Amino acid sequence: MGPTKAIVKGSAIYEAKTGKLIKDGLNTPEEIQDYANHHYLVLPVVNKACQPWLLDGEPIYCLRGTRYENLNDEVLHLAKCPDCGGMGIRDDEPMVESDCIRCVSCGHEFDARLEMMES
């Protein structure tokens, strides 16, 4: 059992699956993140422009630093774009020998394994 998956609407945090209000009156992104960190909540992954990652209209969550999941707890093979922080999806080309990832926001292509080794 992991943290509760939550979403942010305005200055409030809601449980993602039920829509139940968890906490309101949080006026800054820092207050929202601080509350989530101290109350075992996980918020959707956002890019550098603070836009949430969405896959098929559902928010994506990052657990344990590298494990990406949707609301149904399905593990997804995604990666964070090093340029814009957007959602990178594996490019399924059979002739490509690398682990090619393409960002859905900016179109940047990168190799997730190479990025991991460089950082």
N, C-alpha and C positions, 0 to 999 in steps of 0.2 A: 504494500500500500504506500503510494507516494504522496507528495503534497497535493493539495486541492488545486485543481486547474481553475483559474479565474480569468475574467475579462474586465476591462476598464471602460466605463462609459461616463464621460464628463469627469466629475470629481468623485466618482464612486467605483467600488470594486464589487463585482457580482460573481457568484459561482457560475462557471461556464455552462455546465450541463443543465442546471435547473433555473438559472436566472435569478436566484435568490440573492437579495442584497446582503453583502458581507460588511461593508463599511462605506460610509459616505463622508463628505466634508474634507476630502484630501485634495488640496488645491494645487499642488505642484507634482511633477513627475517624481521628484525626489521623495516626497511624502508617500506617494503611492508605492514606490519601490521599497522604501524603508518599512512600511506596514506589511507588505508581502513577505519581506525577508524575516520579519519577527513573528509571523503568524502561519508559517508552513504553507504558504501559497506560492504558486508558480504562475507567472504572467506570460502572455504570448511573446514570442520572439519578435523583435522589431528591427528594422534596418536603421541606418544612420540618420534617416529623415524621420524617425520615430513612427513609421508606418508598420503595422503588424504583418507578419507573414501569414498568408492565407492560401490554403490548398483545398480546392473544391468548395470554397466559401467558408471553410472552418479554420480557426486559428491553430497555429503550430506552437508547441511548447518544447523547451529544451530542458532535459533532466540530466543531472550529473555531468554537465558541461559539454557532452557530445551526443547524447541520445535525444533524437527528435521524435515527438509523438503527436498524434492528433487527439481529438476529444475522446475517441474510442480506445485509447491506449495502444493503438497500432504503432509499432516502431517504423519510422520512415527513414530512408537513406537520403538525407539532405546534408548540405554543408553551407556555411556562411560565406558569402562573397567577400573577398579581401578588399574590394574597391568600395562598394556601396553598403555592405552589410546585408544585402538582400538574400533571398532564398535560392540556393543553388540546387539544381536537380541533375541527377546522373544522366548523361547523354548515352543512350543505348545504341551505339554504333558497333556492330560486330567486328569491324576491321580495326578499331582503335584499341591499342594495347595498353593505354594509360587509363587512369580512373578519371575520365573527363567529366567535369561538372559545368553546367551552364546556368548563369544567374537569370532568373525570370524577370528581374527588374531592369538590369542594365545590359544584359546579353554577354557579359564577360565570361570567357571560358577559362577554366583553371583545372589543375590536377590536384585533387584533395590530398593525396598522399604526399606530393611534392610540397604543398603549402604547409603541411604538418611538420615535415622534416626541416623546413626553413625557419619555423618559429620556435 
